[in-house]
Amino acid sequence: MKEGVNIRALRDLYIDYDKELCSLPGMIFDEKRTRSYASGMVLRKDIDWNLIVKEGEAIGFLIIKANENGYDYYVVDTYVKPEYRNQGIMTSHVLKTFEGFRGKTIGLTIIQNNYLGMSFWRSIFKKLGYIPEISFGGGFIELKFQME
């Protein structure tokens, strides 16, 4: 995690993310569970919270874990507050972050009915010019690709 980050603000941002994610069909939001999980996540040293900050406010994140599930880098979660979407903010952040992953294998998982997430990652792969390996299972879509 980056120095100087307000852990409470980051935890609250993660709660907003989970609340929105749990609005998908079949998902259930449990604020107590999410608050506990997020509080632990923000303190983990093996996870890199790539924060997106605008005018001093954390408005989103790209959470990445190195050496996870057989990948060099694994995208754990991405989120941008709704009022900052469709402005290219997350796209720009992901593309800039991925520049440092040349020659590395990257993986990520999307909940199968998360159409917003699927649309976002489809646009990223199009911009990168990659077609990821795709596998399905348990209501999730797993994507794998090699950065050139």
Secondary structure as GFF3:
##gff-version 3
##sequence-region A 1 148
A	DSSP	alpha_helix	7	21	.	.	.	ID=ss1
A	DSSP	alpha_helix	31	43	.	.	.	ID=ss2
A	DSSP	beta_strand	47	54	.	.	.	ID=ss3
A	DSSP	beta_strand	57	68	.	.	.	ID=ss4
A	DSSP	beta_strand	71	80	.	.	.	ID=ss5
A	DSSP	three_ten_helix	82	84	.	.	.	ID=ss6
A	DSSP	alpha_helix	89	99	.	.	.	ID=ss7
A	DSSP	beta_strand	105	111	.	.	.	ID=ss8
A	DSSP	alpha_helix	115	128	.	.	.	ID=ss9
A	DSSP	beta_strand	133	137	.	.	.	ID=ss10
A	DSSP	beta_strand	140	146	.	.	.	ID=ss11
###
